[in-house]
Amino acid sequence: MPGSQALLLTPSAVRRLHKHVLSHSRYPARDRVIVALSFRAGLRAAEIAGMRWRMVLDPYGKVADRLTVEDAIAKRRGGRIVPMHQELRAALIALRAELDASPERDASIVTSERGGPMRAGSIVNLFAGWYAALGFEGCSSHSGRRTFVTTAARNLAKAGGSLRDVQLLAGHRQLATTERYIQGDTHAQRRLIALL
C-alpha cells in the first residue's frame, strides 16, 4: 500500500541530516555512527543498538574493512557480513578516537548518556527527533535502511552484481522482501523504455 513504508531520502536530504546531526547533537561522534550504520550499512534500529566493537574490528584491534551483523542481534537470526563503507569506517575511527581508552571488544558501539548500551527504541526516537527538526515527514528510523537497499539496487549494473547481492546485504531471507524495499524511479523507467 502506498505511503505505508518509510520514505527514502535523496542524497541532498542525507547530507542535510548529517549536517544537522553534527551541528545539533550533544554526542556528534556517536550519532554520526548511528546515521552511517543506517544509511551506509542498512542496519535496523535493533541491529544498530546491538552492535559491539568486535563486530567492526579486525584481529589487531583496528576498524576492519567489513562489519559483521551477528545472528544474535539480527532479525530472525539473519546475520550477515557487510563491506565497510568509507564514511562508516571514518565515523567509527573518529568515535574510537574520542573514547578515553580503546573499548573492549564486547563493549557496545552505541551507548546512552549513562554509558550503557542504547536501546532500539532510543535509536528510533533519535531519528524521529532529527526528522521532525528537519521537517522530513514520513521518515522513520527505517528510512536509512530502505534508502540503502534502493540505492544498492539502482547501482547493481555499475557494480556487476545482482539483486541477490542486495538481498544478502540486507539480511533478507526472501528476495520478495528485498524487492518490496526498492522504490521505483519513473525517470529510470522512461530511460529504459527509450532504450528498447
C-alpha positions in Angstrom: 0.0 0.0 0.0 1.5 3.4 -1.0 2.6 5.5 1.9 2.9 2.7 4.4 6.7 2.3 4.1 9.3 4.7 5.4 10.3 7.3 2.9 13.6 7.3 1.1 15.9 10.2 1.5 17.6 11.8 -1.5 21.4 12.3 -1.4 20.8 16.0 -0.6 18.4 15.1 2.3 21.0 12.7 3.7 23.6 15.5 3.6 21.2 17.8 5.5 20.6 15.0 8.1 24.4 14.6 8.5 24.9 18.4 8.9 22.0 18.6 11.4 23.4 15.7 13.5 26.9 17.1 13.5 25.8 20.6 14.5 23.0 19.9 16.9 23.9 16.7 18.7 25.3 16.5 22.2 27.1 13.4 21.0 28.0 14.1 17.4 30.6 11.3 17.0 28.2 8.6 18.3 25.3 10.0 16.3 27.4 10.2 13.1 28.0 6.4 13.6 24.2 5.8 14.1 23.4 7.6 10.8 26.2 5.8 8.9 25.1 2.3 10.3 21.6 3.1 8.9 22.4 4.7 5.6 25.7 3.1 4.7 25.2 -0.5 6.1 21.4 -0.8 6.0 21.1 -1.8 9.6 17.8 -1.8 11.5 17.4 0.2 14.8 17.7 -3.0 16.9 20.9 -4.0 15.0 22.4 -0.6 15.5 21.7 -0.8 19.2 23.2 -4.3 19.3 26.4 -3.6 17.5 29.6 -4.4 19.5 33.1 -3.3 18.8 34.1 -6.9 18.0 31.7 -6.8 15.0 33.7 -4.0 13.3 37.3 -4.6 14.4 40.0 -6.8 12.8 42.1 -9.3 14.9 44.6 -6.4 15.5 42.0 -4.1 17.1 41.7 -1.8 14.1 38.5 -0.9 12.4 38.1 -3.5 9.7 37.0 -3.3 6.1 33.7 -5.1 6.8 31.2 -5.4 9.7 29.6 -8.5 11.0 25.9 -8.4 12.0 25.8 -11.4 14.3 22.8 -13.7 14.3 22.0 -12.7 17.9 21.2 -9.1 17.0 19.7 -9.7 13.5 16.0 -10.1 12.8 15.2 -13.8 12.5 18.8 -14.5 13.2 19.6 -13.2 9.7 23.2 -12.3 10.4 25.5 -11.2 7.6 28.7 -9.5 6.6 28.6 -6.1 5.1 31.6 -4.4 3.4 32.5 -1.3 5.3 31.6 1.9 3.6 34.4 4.5 3.9 32.0 7.0 5.5 31.1 4.5 8.2 34.7 3.4 8.7 35.7 7.1 9.2 32.9 7.6 11.7 33.9 4.5 13.7 37.5 5.6 13.8 36.5 9.1 15.0 34.3 7.6 17.7 37.1 5.3 18.9 39.5 8.3 19.0 37.0 10.2 21.1 36.8 7.5 23.7 39.3 7.8 26.7 40.6 4.3 26.1 40.2 1.7 23.4 36.8 0.0 24.2 36.7 -3.7 25.0 35.7 -5.9 22.1 32.4 -6.8 23.7 31.5 -3.2 24.5 28.6 -1.6 22.8 29.4 0.8 20.0 26.4 3.0 20.5 26.0 3.9 24.2 23.4 6.0 26.1 24.2 9.1 28.2 24.6 6.8 31.2 27.2 4.7 29.4 25.2 1.5 28.9 24.1 0.1 25.6 21.5 2.2 23.8 18.1 0.5 23.2 16.4 0.2 19.8 13.6 2.4 20.9 16.0 5.2 21.7 17.5 4.9 18.2 14.0 5.1 16.7 13.3 8.2 18.9 16.6 9.9 17.8 15.8 9.5 14.2 12.2 10.8 14.8 13.6 13.9 16.5 16.1 14.6 13.8 13.5 14.2 11.0 11.0 16.3 12.9 13.6 19.1 13.3 14.4 18.9 9.6 10.7 18.8 8.6 11.1 15.4 6.9 7.6 14.0 7.1 7.0 10.3 6.5 10.6 9.3 7.5 11.5 6.9 10.3 14.5 5.0 11.6 13.8 2.6 8.7 14.3 5.3 6.1 18.1 4.8 6.2 17.7 1.0 5.6 15.2 1.5 2.8 17.4 4.2 1.2 20.4 1.8 1.5 18.6 -1.1 -0.2 17.1 1.1 -3.0 20.4 2.8 -3.7 22.2 -0.5 -3.8 19.7 -1.9 -6.2 20.0 1.1 -8.5 23.7 0.7 -8.6 23.8 -3.0 -9.4 24.6 -2.5 -13.1 27.7 -0.4 -12.2 28.9 -3.0 -9.7 28.2 -6.0 -11.8 26.1 -7.5 -9.1 22.6 -9.0 -8.9 19.5 -8.5 -6.7 20.7 -11.5 -4.7 23.7 -9.4 -3.6 21.3 -6.7 -2.3 19.3 -9.4 -0.5 22.4 -10.7 1.2 23.5 -7.2 2.3 20.0 -6.5 3.7 19.8 -9.9 5.5 16.5 -10.8 4.0 15.5 -14.5 3.7 13.3 -13.9 0.7 14.1 -12.0 -2.4 10.5 -10.8 -2.5 11.2 -8.9 0.8 14.1 -7.1 -0.8 12.0 -6.2 -3.8 9.4 -4.6 -1.5 12.1 -2.2 -0.2 13.1 -0.9 -3.6 11.3 2.2 -4.7 10.8 2.6 -8.4 12.0 5.6 -10.4 9.8 6.9 -13.1 12.7 8.7 -14.8 14.7 5.5 -15.0 11.6 3.7 -16.3 11.3 6.3 -19.1 15.0 5.9 -19.9 14.6 2.1 -20.0 11.6 2.3 -22.4 13.6 4.7 -24.7 16.4 2.1 -24.9 14.1 -0.6 -26.2 
